[in-house]
Amino acid sequence: MGGRAREIVVDSLLSQCAATLLARADELADEIFEAITSEDELYAQMGPERRADVRDFNERNLREQLTCMAEGRPVSTEMSRANARLRAAQGVPIASLLHAFRIGYRVMWKALMDEARTWPDSSTREVAHAAMTVWALFDACSETVNEVYRETLVGLARDDERRRLVLLDALFEGRVADWSTLGGSAEALGLPGRGPYLSVAAGRDEATTLERALARLGLRSAWRPRTDDLAGIVAVPGARDAERTFAAIDQAVAGRAGVSPPYEALGDTAGALRLASVARASLPHDVRGATTLDRDPVAALVAAGSDLSARLVTSVLGPVLDHPEHKALLEALSAWLETGSTSEVAARLYCHRNTVRNRLDRVEQLTGRYLAQPTDTAAFYAAVRALRLAQRPADG
């Protein structure tokens, strides 16, 4: 709007009345201030400094309005725009702000109408037209204030979001010094000032789903989508609530998620996120749900060292993978490692128990390792998990 609302220019009657009222601007500003602080609870509760600021604006804005009218210029809304930006930044609700402007225009309207009626040549029609003009000015001002207020809130939200993301990056990347320099605080992230917290690693598009699921439990969280994943911090009321939080994440997540152990200080977030990321990486790509390091420590160890896990697959399962019937052999081995029973494996694979035993014997013969040996069984389990993890897509 370029600082002007609808380019409204008042008629000669209002112009003459405005010129007269300029001499009483200080008195009218006091009247406006008293009306605002008595009729609006928010303004009534303001402290002395804020009240003085409101009173000062009342007078400056009134003088600008009356001067524009008196000089026959389009009535400027520049001060109203500046005030809308300031009040939005101060957190004054738009309803209270518009109420204050309405009160101000009401006082000005009454003063102008009282003055207009004293002019001997003014007709009832001219006074009525003048009254309509004043309220047209108020409507234009309200539109401008509302527009600027909303624009300011959007801008402030963007600034807050940018700062929040910068602070989250500092935490997730372990740049604690930067976090302190930037004035980082739990409150800036929408989190309580004290732990425990959990770090979460999930798919990069799952922030909204997870945040809503946790909010339904009264849990606050902060999320940062990254290039390949989503990093999050969840505040839990106490360490014993961690399991309840885990269950909510496990139920809500559409893909795979890793959850860290509870920790107390936000400065420890980077280390916790690494544990959550390893836990997530320990889940095969075709599994949906959440996990922690404690739920499958062997899989977590395998996931933590990609080079070692590749070597493990080659050294333990290489001969099996080279066999023409490797799919059937691996299927039997994987099922046995999960159940420890040839009968249960036979039921699961819909084959005879002897068939299962023959396949397991073939695995032992090819590898030189034996399922009766605990160390060999551990090696088989780790290698099978490593193979399954290696088969997931590159985007994980």
Secondary structure by P-SEA (a helix, b strand, c coil): cccccccccccaaaaaaaaaaccaaaaaaaaaaaaaaacccccccccaaaaaaaaaaaaaaaaaaaaaaaacccccaaaaaaaaaaaaaacccaaaaaaaaaaaaaaaaaaaaaaaaacccccaaaaaaaaaaaaaaaaaaaaaaaaaaaaaaaaaaaaaaaaaaaaaaaaaacaaaaaaaaccccccccccccccbbbbbccccaaaaaaaaaaaacccccccccccbbbbbbbbccccaaaaaaaaaaaccccbbbbbcccccccaaaaaaaaaaaaaaaccccccccccccccaaaaaaaacaaaaaaaaaacccccccccaaaaaaaaaaaaaacccaaaaaaaacccaaaaaaaaaaaaaacccccccaaaaaaaaaaaaaaaaaaccccc
